Amino acid sequence: MNSTRVFTVTGKNIKRNKWLTVSTILVAAIVFTLTSIFISTSIIISKTVDYYEQRAQVIVFFKKGTEESEIFKFRDQINNPKLVEELLYISQEDALEVYKEDFADNPDLISTVTADSLPPSLEIRANSIDSLLAIIEDINTAKETNPNIDEVMYFKDVVNNIKTLSNIINIGGTALITAMIIVTIALIRVTIGFNIKVHQEEIEIMHLVGSSDKFIRTPFILEGTFYGLTGAFLATLIILIPWYSANIYSSGTEFSTWITEMFKDINLSYVLKPNITFIPIYVFVHLLSGSLIGLFSSLTAVKKYLKDQI
């Protein structure tokens, strides 16, 4: 089989129906763009959930002046190794240092606060959300008979809200992505099928003069692969160019600082600026996915529309 001839025929097929080719590629690009956005959003939310689950999820504040021995007694009482990942005691002096770090840009606030004005506390990190619920129950039970406890703060609602949002995005995104991929496959199949019908007489002649079935099929298979590959490549441009442009444009603003800190916390800071490792991998995954979808679409189209010709 002459490879040059196959690619020449493939190019002619693509150019012959320009509007159909353009519309097929654009739909594929839109599908891959939305798919990539939903997957990326899902990854970010998943990383955020992991981040909050790994933080100190329960903080028990004690009344000022509470003896450390009383705090340690309470600590030993609730320290269940099966539930607790980490249990950290924050003294009044430690709390002052944390306060100074948090308000380092506002010396007036720092000057009015002393260690004696801040409460000691215990920061408790649970193994999981389920463990967190059990720990909170234990703390609330102990609190009823412990006059030294002032307040209990926990992040259950934050994590649960993020998890709920994650589930909604995952379910809704999966349904939407599946539907749009089906539309893309159907459109590529229709495009290939249309081109097969247009070339019906040529196919019959090629078959009569001894052209192999493989030679007849391959240009149509390559055509479908081209549609998926091109659509996926356009999707990477649609996503990466505005993303990096927006990050560069907003650099130095409060919003940019907040985004940078957030992505740093969830270990995704490398996506904020052009990265020589991330970009090639990102593009490759898109191109591979596009090629496979295009290949599958064209193979099913060839199997359906060429079965009577060859």
C-alpha positions, 0 to 999 in steps of 0.5 A: 500500500502506497503511504503517499497515495493514502495521505493524498486521498485523505487530504482530498476527502477533507478538502472536498467538503470544507464546511462539513469538515470545519463544523466537525472540527469545531464541535470536536473542539468544543467537546474537548474544551468542556470535557477538559474544563470539567475534569480540571475543575473536578481535580481542583475540588478533589485536591481542595477536599484532600487539603481540608481533610489534612488540616486541623479539623477540630480546634478546642479553645480553653478558657484563659488561665487554664492550667496546662495539666488540665489541658493535657488531661483532656488531651489524653481523654480524647486522643483515640489513635483509631480516629486521631491523625494528629493532636497539637497543643497550642499554648498562649505564647504559640497562639501569639506567634500565629497571630503575629504571622497572620497580621504581620502587615498590620502592626497596630493590631499586633501591638494591642495583643499579648499572650495573656489575651489569647486562649490556649487550644488543642488542634485535632486532625482526624483520619477522615470525615467519619472519624471527625464526626466521632471525635466531635461527639467525644469532645461534646460529651467531655465538654459537658463535664469540663468547665475549662472548655470555652469553644469548639470549632470544626471544619466539617461543614466546609469539607462536606459542602466541598464534597457535595459540590464535587459530587454534583460536578462529577455527576453532572459533568460525567453526564454532559461529557458523555452526551457530548462525546456521543454527539462528536462520535456521531458527527464524525461518523456522519461526516465519514459516511457522507464522504463514503457516499460521495466517493461511492463510484470511485470506491467501486472502480478502485475495487474493480481495478484491484485496490485492496480493502485496506487501501480503500478504508485507510483514508477514511479512517485517517480522516476521522482521526484527523478530525478528533486530533485537530479538535483536541489541539484547538481545545488546548489552545482555547484553554491554555492561551486565555488561562495564562493570559488572565494569570499574567494580566491579573498578576500583582492583584489581590485576586491573583495572590489569593489564587496563587496561595490556593493553588499552592496549598493544593499542590497545583501551583505549576499550572499557574504559569507556563511550565515546560513539563506540564504543557507538553503532557497536557497537550499530549493527553488531549491529542491522544484522546482526540485521536482515539475518539476520531479513530473509533468514530471512523472505524465504526463509520467505515464498518457501517458504510463500506460493508456493501461496497467492499 
